[in-house]
Amino acid sequence: MVDITAAELRAAEKIFGDRLDLAKRYVEHLATSGTERGLIGPREIPRLWSRHVLNCAVIESEIPLGSHVADVGSGAGLPGLCLAIARPDLELTLIEPLERRVIWLQEVVDDLGLDNVTVMRSRAELAVGHVEADVVTARAVSALTNLAGLTIPLLAGKGEVIAIKGRSAGEEIEKAAKAIRKLGGVETSVLTVGDNLLEEPTTVVRIVVNKPQKKS
């Protein structure tokens, strides 16, 4: 079992509720097969709850009820699987190009019985037209100048991108502002999520997209 501190447990109970056991099983997958197959570094095991799972799962509070969420570059399921566990009302499409990661994600989805998740082997840009999401999430995928082009088109003109970022989020927004506007982003902001739950709250860039419809 991966150790969890009292503070982490309180946060996990608040976020996952009666699905906390599923979250614990997911963390065990990360610590065992996820590490063995190179999805998570061995040094991350003691920090799986704080730095990875809770850091990701806390953004569930920013996602509207019943949304279809596309998670770009899902990797080890961060944040996609965290959201699927915390929010059974959401429909998740995990978009991941690497086969070994896709296989692992599908194994975890099957083991946890997550019937609200579809794992899709694809590059994000090739998924456009096949996936139309209300919300697109991403973590540790790319700088915002590049990420905007990978995420916004999956919204089919309207919705939100919620990207988990670090302290340089503000600078990234400045550099990406022109690209975001061109793609239909009408409002971009930096939020901190989980101030009252996590020792280190999660920094998020939110892009609201409302692309004008072309006149026929």
N, C-alpha and C positions, 0 to 999 in steps of 0.2 A: 504493500500500500504506500502511496505517495503521501508524505506528511502534509497536514494542513493545520495552520495555526488557528487559534480561537477567533482572531479577527477575520481571517480568510473564510472560516466556516460560517461566521455570521453573515458575511457578504454573500457567500454562496447560497445560503438558505434563503436570503432575501430575493436573490435573482432567480434561482432555479426552483424554489418552492418544493412541491412534492415530486419533482423530477431530479432532485439532488443526487439520488443513487445513479441515475443515468450519467450525470456529469462526472461522478466519481469513476464510473466505468470507462468513460471517455479519457479521463486523465490517466488511468492505468494503461489504456491502449497507447497513449502518447509516450508514457514512460518505458514501455516494453517494446512492442513491435515498431512504434513510431521512431524510437531511438535506434533500434537495430537496423532499420531500413533508411536511416539518414534523414528523416523528416524533421527531427528535433535533435539538437546537440546534447550529448550526455550531461554537460555542465548545466543545462537548463532544467534538469529534473527537479532540483529543490525549489525552483521558481515557477513551476508549471502553473500552479494556481494563481499566484499574484501577477506574474509578468505576462502570462499568456491567456489562460482561460477566463479569469475574472476581468482582466484588461479588455478582452474582446466581448464577453457576454454582457457587460454593463451597457453597451450601446443599444441593447434591445429596447431601452426606454425611449429611444428616438425614432423607433419604427412603428408606423401606424398599424392598427389591427388588421389582420387578414392580408397583409401585403405579400406580393411575390418578390422575393429578394434574390438577386444574382450576386454570388460571391466570386469575384475575379481573382484568379491565381490562388485558389483555395488552399493548396499545399497540404498542411496538416489539419485542415478544417478550421483555421483561425481567420476570421470569426465565424465562418459559415455553420460548422457543426455546433458551436457554442450557442448560436442563435436558434438553431433547430431544436436544441434541447430545452432552452429557456422558454421558447415561444412555439408551442405546437400549433398555434393559429396561423403561423407563417408558412408559405411555400418557398422552399429554398432550392436554387439551382447552383451547384458548386461547379465552377468552370476552372478546369486545371489541364494544362497541356501535357504534362509528363505522365507517361503510362504507369510507372511504379507508384506514383502518388495517387493516381486514379484508382488503381487496384486496392491500395490501402484504405482510401476513403470509402470505397464500396464495401469492403470487409467490415469496417467500423459501423457504417450505416446499417448493414444487415444484422450485425451482432446486437446493436442497440435497438433495432426495430423501429428506426426513424422513417415512418411512412410519408413524412412531409419533405423528403430530400430526394433530389435527382442529381446524380453525379454525371458530369458531361466532360468528356475528353475533347478539349478544343482550346485554341488560342482565343482570347477575348474578342479580337477583331473579326474572327471567323464565325463567332457565335451571333453576331449582329444579324437580325432577320429571323433567327431561330429562337432567340430568347427575347421576350419583351417584359422587362421588370418594372416594378413600381419604385424599387429601391435597389441601388447597386452598392455593395460594400467591397472594401479592399484593405489589406494590411501588408505592409512591407513588400509591396509589389514594384513600385517605381515612383520617381519624383512626379509631382503633380502636373508638370508640363507634359509629360508623356501619359500619365495615368488618366488625365481628362479624356484623351482620345480613345482610351481602352474601355472606359466606363460609361461615359455619357451616351454614346450611341446605343447602348443596351436598354436605354429607357424609352426608346421610340418616341422621343420628343417631349416627354413630360414625366417628372418624378424627381428623385433625389439621389445624389451620390453621398454616401457616408464613408469617408476614408479615415482609418485610424492612422494618426501621424505623430511625430515627435515634436520637440520644442521648436523646430524650424518651420512649423506649419505656416506661420505668417509670411515668412520669406518666400515659401513655395507658392503661396497664393499670388503674391506680387508678380513673380516670374511667369505664372501660368494664366494671369488675368485675361490676356488677349485671346489665348487658345480657348479658354472656358467660355468667353462671350461668343466667340465664333461658333461654338458647338451648341449654343442655346442656353448657357448658364446665365440666369438672371440675378442670382444672389449667392455670394460665397461668404462663409463665416467660419470662425474657429470656435469650437465649444469645448468645455471640459465637462466630462460626464463621470458621475460616480463620486463627486466630492464628499458626500456624506457616507460613502460605503467603503471606498478604497483608500489605502494609505497614499498611493500615488494615482490620482484620477487619470482617466484616459483623455487624451487630446484627439479631437475629431475635426476634420474639415468637412463641412456640409456644403454641397453645391445644389441649389434649387434650379431645376431645368424646366423651361417652358418655351419650347421652340415654336415660333410662329408657323402655322400650317401654310404650305405653299398653295397659292390660288390655282385652281385648275383652269 
